[in-house]
Amino acid sequence: MLTNRSVPPSTVIPVLNYPDVTAAADWLCAAFGFRIRLRIGNHRIQLKIGEGASEGNLVVGEGAIPPDTAHLTMIRVPDATTHCEHARQHGATILKPPTDHPYGERQYNAQDPYGHRWTFTQSIADAAPEEWGGESVDL
């Protein structure tokens, strides 16, 4: 799978929404020991915890998903288009089809039969965060 500096390297990436992402990230860092990996404007911050192979990642977002949803789970896949078609065939509701983004990812959004929301992401380029408006902090 292609590596992209603009996306956490984890396979499973929880995304939690907060009304104030900066305050939430500051608190998560102070209380739980997370470190800021990447800032994306004032609406998204990638955090990391641990080191090396045991490093974990979390995204703190604001308004990135519908307001009635406080979280979603992001999963890295080798081929988002094929994965999307497979999910659709098995009854997933596709909320947004595979779309290429300037930060080097092809992503689609789905909802499972129980209402949980998912983003599946495929790295299609190694995009430096500064190329699309992000700010590298601790990659």
LINSULNOR-V172893 format. One record per run of one state. SS is the DSSP state (h for helix, s for strand, l for the rest). FROM is the first residue (numbers start at 1). LEN is the number of residues. Records with the same first field share a line. If there is no record, write none. Layout:
SS = FROM-LEN  FROM-LEN
This chain:
l = 1-11  18-3  33-2  41-3  50-2  55-1  62-9  77-3  90-3  101-4  112-5  124-5  132-2  137-3
s = 12-6  35-6  44-6  56-6  71-6  93-8  105-7  117-7  134-3
h = 21-12  52-3  80-10  129-3
